[in-house]
Amino acid sequence: MNGNILNDFFNILAGGGLSYPISYPNVKFTPPNDGIWLEVRHFPNENIDDSLSSQQVIKQGLFQVSIMGRQNTGLIAIDTAAQEVAALFPKLTELGESRVSKVPYTSSVLDWDNGKVEQPLTIPYGG
């Protein structure tokens, strides 16, 4: 159902020329011991189906790309990586039959107990 959206998103991210290792959903991944890496999650939402036509369905949801790093290494490199990823997905970027619906945005940085830091970047899509 979301195959074209996933395929387009992953192709843009992988082809974006970023130098960070990327962890995709349901693909075995070992994080590096240092530096930055990306972890991708997909959260599809309920489709909008307000018409009588079975072909008129609006798919919506969001991608979260977590920019990951190690604790006690600062936030500048993580923020820079978030900006680089966001630049790959400007508003109206086509993803299957949908588009990026808002400018990508970050949330508060999260510290993990296991020595990791996470900067979530949200990329909403719909329409």
WOMODA-V988982 format. One record per run of one state. SS is the DSSP state (a for helix, b for strand, c for the rest). FROM is the first residue (numbers start at 0). TO is the last residue. Records with the same first field share a line. If there is no record, write none. Layout:
BEGIN
SS->FROM-TO ; FROM-TO
END
This chain:
BEGIN
c->0-1 ; 14-19 ; 23-35 ; 44-46 ; 48-56 ; 58-59 ; 70-74 ; 87-92 ; 95-96 ; 100-103 ; 111-114 ; 126-126
a->2-13 ; 75-86
b->20-22 ; 36-43 ; 47-47 ; 57-57 ; 60-69 ; 93-94 ; 97-99 ; 104-110 ; 115-125
END
